Amino acid sequence: MSGTTDFDIEAFRTKHESSHEWALRSAFIREHHDKFSRNRLLCLANCFVSVECYGCRYSAEVTRQLDELGTVIKTGIGKNRPLIGQPPGVKFVKSSSDATKHDISTKMER
């Protein structure tokens, strides 16, 4: 999409995407649409949402790039800070490696 000035951003929204996720992803796409190829842009936008909403982790290089690119989005959100973080009504429990190992070894003993 490098060099593209006119594009239909709504064409990038997916059926399963919540309005919360779409707000973040569309802001990312709008901000960076002229810097990357279409595939790279959409991949980075998906990764950005995964990191910000669900705490996903990626390689150090991708994480650094997302941090740099995401700064503008996070700053622009400002008062709308609730957009960063889990969508409303979604609750995740973070697993610890010790708890996971314990659960697996306990199940294997049975």
C-alpha positions, -999 to 999 in steps of 0.1 A, spaced: 0 0 0 30 22 -1 22 53 -20 -16 47 -18 -35 78 -7 -70 66 -13 -82 33 1 -113 17 16 -103 9 52 -136 -8 60 -126 -35 35 -100 -47 60 -125 -53 88 -131 -90 96 -165 -105 106 -152 -118 139 -136 -85 150 -152 -66 178 -156 -28 176 -129 -25 203 -104 -45 182 -114 -27 150 -109 7 166 -73 -2 174 -66 -20 142 -81 7 119 -62 34 138 -30 15 132 -38 9 95 -47 46 89 -16 58 106 8 35 88 -9 26 54 17 44 34 48 28 50 43 -9 43 30 -34 17 -6 -44 22 3 -78 36 29 -64 61 6 -37 72 -22 -61 80 1 -85 97 15 -57 119 -19 -43 127 -31 -78 138 -1 -82 159 -6 -48 175 -42 -57 185 -30 -91 198 -4 -75 220 -25 -46 233 -57 -65 239 -46 -100 247 -10 -97 259 4 -118 231 42 -118 227 63 -118 196 100 -119 187 122 -90 200 124 -75 166 86 -75 160 80 -63 195 104 -33 190 87 -24 157 52 -26 173 64 -4 202 77 22 178 46 21 155 21 18 184 34 49 202 15 72 178 -17 52 182 -15 50 220 -8 88 222 -36 96 197 -61 75 218 -53 97 248 -86 101 267 -99 69 251 -74 49 270 -99 20 276 -93 10 240 -59 -3 251 -64 -36 270 -89 -64 268 -122 -57 252 -151 -52 276 -164 -85 290 -133 -105 281 -114 -120 310 -82 -139 307 -63 -156 334 -25 -155 330 -9 -188 335 24 -192 353 49 -217 341 50 -234 375 12 -238 377 10 -251 342 38 -277 349 21 -287 381 -13 -292 364 3 -313 336 23 -335 359 -7 -340 382 -28 -351 352 -1 -374 340 1 -392 374 -36 -401 374 
